[in-house]
């Protein structure tokens, strides 16, 4: 008995007073009601609610757009490609109301453009009336010019039969073809003008390139002559000139004469003269500078100095002149006597054109320059080129250029 009491006391330790059966059932019912109330607060998502939500979203999307419905017509019931059943297709069109809709549209006004759209497309038919506006009277002017009958003018639209559109497009076609032809010729003209400009630029570029190449060749030839002259001087030196260890002799004064009897200035002058002669033979002679059908002109001279030209012109009458090949550069010099004075001018050759230095006019050839100044003075003093300076006897200067 004592053991049973000890076990009972141990099991009941820490618990409250024991409830009777009715109080326990009442507490159980209260707990069930509380659980049901909490479950009622959470709304269950059913299949119908999901469908309703999806349908609402679809309607919102359709209302925000402009849907177009496509009616599908089956060609046959066999599900075969390339087979068309006319009776089946007619039944489907009649069932969906397409034939009746087409008939109503044909009997009514199929085309209903706005005034602004109609004017934008067909205003060219009202040729000669630039003050036309986008309203009913303006559209009526266009339709009357196009000789269209059976139309109606509304408040904001033009009501046209289905064949009216074809008639208006047929009247627009010749005008559109003419506009297309004008565009074709205009674009062709612009393209040809662009091609001519590009071609002229190309020719100008070729001319500059040729001038540059000729100038480089002339300078190269001059440099070649100098190098050959230096090589000839080196050949005249003894073989041990560069190897013998001797003290360098004192520098001679400028203008000293070497064994061949020529000083440095004379040797440089001879090289420049040879370069000028070679330039005339290779470049100017082919262009006929200072020449005619019979040979050299009477006023043309070879490489002569300024003093020699003044000696030839001394005692001659005013406006007597001569043209000589320059010795120190690639070009010419013009010498003339005027009012007892002897005047000298440089003639520059640039890009195949000739110009008296100090004047702006360019000439295509040396002969054209002389002919021009035969009638027009070289300067404002009135010094024209009237009488060529002639010399008697053999012309060694011209023989040097002709050989």
C-alpha positions in Angstrom: 0.0 0.0 0.0 2.8 2.4 0.8 4.4 1.7 -2.5 1.2 2.5 -4.4 0.9 5.8 -2.6 4.5 6.7 -3.3 4.0 6.0 -7.0 0.7 7.9 -7.1 2.4 10.9 -5.4 5.3 10.8 -7.9 3.0 10.7 -10.9 0.9 13.6 -9.6 3.8 15.8 -8.7 3.8 19.3 -10.5 0.3 19.0 -11.8 -2.7 21.2 -10.9 -5.9 20.0 -9.4 -7.6 17.2 -11.3 -10.5 18.4 -13.5 -13.8 16.6 -13.8 -15.2 15.2 -17.0 -17.6 18.0 -17.8 -15.0 20.7 -17.4 -12.6 18.8 -19.7 -15.2 18.4 -22.4 -16.1 22.1 -22.2 -12.5 23.0 -22.6 -12.1 20.7 -25.5 -15.1 22.3 -27.3 -13.7 25.7 -26.7 -10.4 24.7 -28.2 -12.1 23.3 -31.4 -14.1 26.5 -31.9 -10.9 28.5 -31.6 -9.2 26.3 -34.2 -12.1 26.6 -36.6 -12.2 30.4 -36.2 -8.5 30.7 -37.1 -9.0 28.4 -40.1 -11.9 30.6 -41.3 -9.7 33.6 -41.4 -7.4 32.1 -44.1 -9.2 32.2 -47.4 -8.7 29.1 -49.5 -7.7 29.5 -53.2 -10.1 27.4 -55.3 -10.1 26.5 -59.0 -12.9 28.9 -59.7 -11.0 31.8 -58.1 -7.9 31.0 -60.1 -10.0 31.0 -63.4 -11.6 34.3 -62.4 -8.2 36.0 -61.7 -6.8 34.7 -65.0 -9.8 36.0 -67.0 -9.6 39.4 -65.3 -5.9 39.7 -66.3 -6.7 38.7 -69.9 -9.5 41.4 -70.1 -7.1 44.0 -68.8 -4.5 43.1 -71.5 -7.1 43.0 -74.3 -8.6 46.4 -73.3 -5.1 48.0 -73.4 -4.5 46.7 -77.0 -6.3 46.6 -80.3 -6.9 42.9 -80.9 -7.5 41.4 -84.4 -9.4 38.2 -84.6 -8.4 35.7 -87.4 -11.0 33.3 -88.7 -9.6 30.0 -89.7 -11.2 28.2 -92.7 -10.4 24.6 -93.2 -9.9 23.6 -96.9 -10.9 20.0 -96.4 -11.8 17.4 -93.8 -9.2 14.9 -94.9 -6.3 16.9 -93.5 -4.5 16.6 -96.8 -2.3 19.2 -98.4 -3.2 20.6 -101.8 -6.9 19.6 -101.7 -9.6 22.3 -101.6 -13.3 21.5 -101.0 -15.3 24.4 -102.4 -18.6 23.3 -100.8 -17.0 23.0 -97.3 -15.3 26.4 -97.6 -18.5 28.1 -98.7 -20.5 26.6 -95.8 -17.9 27.9 -93.4 -17.9 31.4 -94.9 -21.7 31.5 -94.9 -21.8 30.2 -91.3 -19.4 32.8 -89.9 -21.2 35.6 -91.8 -18.3 36.5 -94.0 -20.3 36.5 -97.2 -23.0 38.7 -95.7 -20.3 41.1 -94.4 -18.7 41.3 -97.8 -22.1 42.0 -99.5 -22.9 44.8 -97.0 -19.4 46.4 -97.5 -19.8 46.3 -101.3 -23.2 47.9 -101.2 -22.0 50.5 -98.6 -18.9 52.7 -98.4 -15.9 50.5 -98.0 -13.3 53.3 -97.8 -13.7 56.0 -95.1 -10.5 58.0 -94.9 -10.2 61.2 -92.8 -10.1 64.5 -94.5 -6.4 65.0 -93.7 -5.4 61.4 -94.9 -7.4 61.8 -98.1 -5.8 65.2 -98.8 -2.3 63.9 -98.0 -2.7 61.1 -100.6 -4.7 62.7 -103.4 -4.0 66.4 -103.2 -1.8 66.1 -106.3 -5.0 65.5 -108.3 -6.0 69.1 -107.5 -3.1 70.5 -109.6 -3.1 74.3 -109.9 -5.0 74.9 -106.6 -2.4 75.3 -103.9 -4.8 76.8 -101.3 -6.8 73.6 -100.8 -7.4 72.7 -97.1 -8.2 69.5 -95.2 -12.0 69.9 -95.0 -15.1 68.8 -96.9 -15.0 71.4 -99.7 -11.3 70.7 -100.3 -11.9 67.0 -100.6 -14.9 67.7 -102.9 -12.6 69.7 -105.2 -10.2 66.7 -105.6 -13.1 64.3 -106.3 -14.6 66.6 -108.9 -11.3 67.0 -110.6 -10.9 63.2 -110.7 -14.5 62.9 -112.0 -15.7 60.6 -109.2 -19.4 60.1 -108.7 -21.4 58.4 -105.9 -19.3 59.5 -102.9 -20.5 61.1 -99.7 -18.8 63.8 -97.6 -19.3 63.5 -93.8 -18.2 65.7 -90.9 -14.7 64.3 -90.7 -14.5 61.6 -93.3 -14.9 60.9 -97.0 -17.2 57.9 -97.8 -16.1 56.1 -100.9 -17.3 53.0 -102.7 -14.8 50.2 -103.1 -14.2 51.0 -106.8 -13.6 54.7 -106.1 -10.2 53.8 -104.6 -9.2 51.9 -107.7 -10.2 54.9 -109.9 -8.3 57.4 -107.8 -5.2 55.2 -107.8 -5.4 54.8 -111.6 -5.5 58.6 -112.0 -2.5 58.9 -109.6 -0.3 56.4 -111.6 0.7 58.7 -114.5 1.7 61.4 -112.0 3.7 59.0 -109.9 5.4 57.7 -113.1 6.3 61.2 -114.1 7.7 62.0 -110.6 9.7 58.8 -110.8 11.2 59.8 -114.1 12.0 63.3 -112.8 13.8 61.8 -109.8 15.7 59.4 -112.1 17.0 62.3 -114.3 17.7 64.5 -111.3 19.7 61.8 -109.6 21.5 61.0 -112.8 22.5 64.7 -113.3 23.7 64.9 -109.7 25.7 61.7 -110.1 27.3 62.9 -113.4 28.2 66.2 -111.9 29.8 64.5 -108.9 31.7 62.2 -111.3 33.0 65.2 -113.3 34.2 66.9 -110.1 35.9 63.7 -108.9 37.4 63.2 -112.4 38.7 66.8 -112.5 40.2 66.3 -109.0 41.8 63.1 -110.1 43.4 64.8 -113.2 44.6 67.7 -111.0 46.2 65.2 -108.6 47.8 63.3 -111.5 49.2 66.6 -112.8 50.7 67.4 -109.4 52.2 63.9 -109.1 53.7 64.2 -112.6 55.1 67.6 -111.8 56.6 66.3 -108.5 58.1 63.3 -110.3 59.6 65.6 -113.0 61.0 67.9 -110.4 62.5 65.0 -108.4 64.0 63.7 -111.6 65.5 67.1 -112.5 67.0 67.5 -109.1 68.2 63.9 -109.1 69.9 64.5 -112.5 71.6 67.6 -111.1 72.8 65.7 -108.1 74.0 63.0 -110.4 76.1 65.4 -112.4 77.7 66.7 -109.2 78.4 63.2 -108.0 80.0 62.3 -111.4 82.1 65.4 -111.3 83.3 64.6 -107.8 84.1 61.0 -108.9 86.1 62.4 -111.8 88.1 64.5 -109.3 88.6 61.4 -107.1 89.9 59.4 -110.1 92.5 62.1 -110.8 94.0 61.7 -107.3 96.8 59.2 -106.7 95.8 55.8 -105.4 97.6 56.3 -102.1 96.0 59.7 -101.5 93.7 58.4 -98.8 96.1 55.9 -97.3 99.4 57.8 -96.9 99.9 59.2 -93.4 100.9 62.7 -94.1 100.1 65.9 -92.5 97.2 67.7 -94.0 98.4 70.7 -96.1 97.2 74.1 -95.0 93.8 75.1 -96.4 94.2 77.2 -99.5 92.5 80.5 -99.9 89.2 80.7 -101.7 89.5 81.0 -105.4 92.8 79.0 -105.7 93.5 77.3 -109.0 94.1 73.5 -109.2 96.2 71.7 -111.7 93.4 71.7 -114.4 93.4 75.5 -114.3 89.8 75.8 -112.9 88.9 77.1 -109.4 85.9 75.9 -107.3 83.5 78.6 -108.5 84.2 77.8 -112.2 83.8 74.1 -111.6 80.4 74.6 -109.8 79.3 76.9 -112.6 80.1 74.3 -115.2 78.1 71.7 -113.4 75.0 74.0 -113.2 75.3 74.8 -116.9 75.4 71.1 -117.7 72.3 70.5 -115.6 70.4 73.3 -117.3 71.3 72.0 -120.8 70.2 68.5 -119.8 66.9 69.9 -118.4 66.1 71.7 -121.6 66.8 68.7 -123.8 64.8 66.2 -121.7 61.9 68.4 -120.7 61.5 71.7 -122.6 62.6 70.6 -126.1 59.8 68.1 -126.3 57.3 70.9 -125.5 58.7 73.1 -128.3 59.8 75.9 -126.0 61.3 78.7 -128.1 60.9 76.7 -131.3 58.7 76.7 -134.4 58.5 74.4 -137.5 61.8 75.6 -138.9 63.8 75.5 -135.7 64.6 77.9 -132.9 62.9 81.3 -132.7 65.0 84.3 -133.6 64.6 85.7 -130.0 65.6 82.4 -128.3 69.1 81.9 -127.0 70.9 79.1 -125.2 72.8 79.3 -121.9 74.4 82.7 -122.1 75.3 85.0 -119.2 73.8 88.3 -118.3 76.8 90.2 -119.5 76.6 88.4 -122.9 72.9 89.3 -123.3 73.6 93.0 -122.4 76.4 93.0 -125.0 74.0 91.6 -127.7 71.3 94.2 -126.8 73.6 97.2 -126.6 73.0 99.6 -129.4 69.6 98.0 -130.4 66.4 100.1 -130.5 63.9 100.1 -127.8 61.7 97.0 -127.2 64.3 94.6 -128.5 64.4 91.5 -126.5 65.8 87.9 -126.2 64.9 84.9 -124.0 67.8 82.8 -122.7 68.0 79.5 -120.8 68.9 80.2 -117.2 72.3 78.9 -116.1 71.8 78.6 -112.3 68.2 77.3 -112.2 65.7 75.4 -114.2 63.9 78.2 -116.1 64.5 81.2 -118.4 65.5 84.8 -118.3 64.0 87.6 -120.3 66.3 90.5 -121.3 65.1 93.6 -123.2 66.2 97.1 -123.9 63.8 99.9 -123.2 64.5 103.7 -123.3 68.2 103.2 -123.2 68.1 100.7 -120.3 68.6 97.0 -120.3 66.1 95.2 -118.1 66.1 91.5 -117.0 63.2 89.4 -115.8 63.0 85.8 -114.5 60.6 83.4 -116.2 59.5 80.7 -113.8 58.4 77.2 -114.9 56.0 75.7 -112.4 53.7 72.7 -113.0 54.1 73.0 -116.8 53.1 76.7 -116.9 55.2 79.8 -117.5 55.1 83.0 -115.6 57.1 86.2 -115.6 58.1 86.6 -111.9 56.2 89.6 -110.6 53.2 89.1 -112.9 50.1 87.0 -111.9 49.2 85.6 -115.3 50.3 82.0 -116.2 50.8 80.7 -119.8 50.7 77.2 -121.2 53.9 77.6 -123.2 56.9 79.9 -123.6 55.8 81.0 -127.0 52.4 82.1 -125.7 54.1 84.2 -123.1 56.2 86.0 -125.7 53.2 86.5 -128.1 51.1 88.0 -125.2 53.7 90.5 -124.2 54.1 91.5 -127.9 50.8 93.3 -127.5 50.8 93.9 -123.7 53.7 95.4 -121.7 55.6 93.4 -119.2 55.4 96.2 -116.6 53.5 99.4 -116.3 56.3 101.3 -118.1 55.0 100.1 -121.4 57.9 97.8 -122.2 56.6 95.4 -124.9 58.5 92.6 -126.8 58.5 93.9 -130.4 61.9 93.2 -132.0 63.8 89.9 -131.5 67.5 90.3 -131.0 69.3 88.6 -133.9 72.9 87.5 -134.0 75.0 86.7 -137.1 77.3 83.7 -137.6 77.2 80.3 -135.9 75.1 79.9 -132.8 77.2 77.8 -130.4 74.6 78.2 -127.6 71.9 76.7 -129.8 74.1 73.9 -131.1 74.7 72.9 -127.5 70.9 72.6 -126.9 70.3 70.8 -130.2 73.0 68.2 -130.0 
